[in-house]
Amino acid sequence: MSAAYRVLESRRLSDDIVLGFVAVEFSFTDRPSLGVNLGLLLRRPEDDWLSSHYQVSRLD
């Protein structure tokens, strides 16, 4: 499996919180590709970014 993604939009809500929307196309060797949209809420409590929330919408 491989994933190709494209950032649709991002918004910095504060210095340590980012909201993002991403289109992802998952490719497989044994079946058709699958397209989804992701909504992500990322936070940075220290030096690393962590996912606080994500929502997946399948594209048909």
C-alpha positions in Angstrom: 0.0 0.0 0.0 1.1 3.5 -0.7 -0.5 6.9 -0.1 -0.3 10.1 -2.1 -1.7 13.2 -0.4 -2.5 16.8 -1.2 -3.0 19.4 1.5 -6.3 21.1 0.7 -6.2 23.7 3.5 -4.5 24.4 6.8 -5.2 26.9 9.5 -3.0 27.7 12.5 -5.4 28.2 15.4 -2.6 29.0 17.8 1.2 28.5 18.1 0.7 24.9 19.1 -2.6 23.9 17.3 -3.2 23.4 13.6 -6.3 22.3 11.7 -5.8 20.7 8.3 -7.8 19.2 5.5 -6.0 16.6 3.3 -7.0 14.5 0.2 -5.4 11.1 0.2 -5.3 8.4 -2.5 -4.4 5.0 -1.2 -3.0 2.7 -3.9 -2.9 -1.1 -3.5 -1.2 -3.9 -5.5 -4.2 -6.2 -5.4 -7.3 -3.9 -5.6 -8.4 -0.5 -6.9 -7.3 2.7 -5.3 -9.2 4.3 -2.5 -9.7 8.1 -2.1 -10.5 9.8 1.2 -10.5 13.2 2.7 -9.0 13.7 6.2 -9.8 16.4 8.7 -6.9 16.7 11.2 -6.4 18.6 14.4 -2.8 18.6 15.5 -1.2 19.9 18.6 2.4 20.4 19.8 2.7 19.9 23.5 6.5 19.7 23.3 8.8 19.4 20.3 6.6 16.9 18.3 3.3 17.3 16.6 0.6 14.9 17.8 -2.8 14.1 16.4 -5.6 15.1 18.7 -8.4 14.3 16.4 -9.0 13.1 12.8 -12.1 12.4 10.7 -12.1 10.3 7.5 -14.6 10.7 4.7 -14.5 8.1 1.9 -14.9 9.4 -1.6 -17.0 7.3 -4.0 
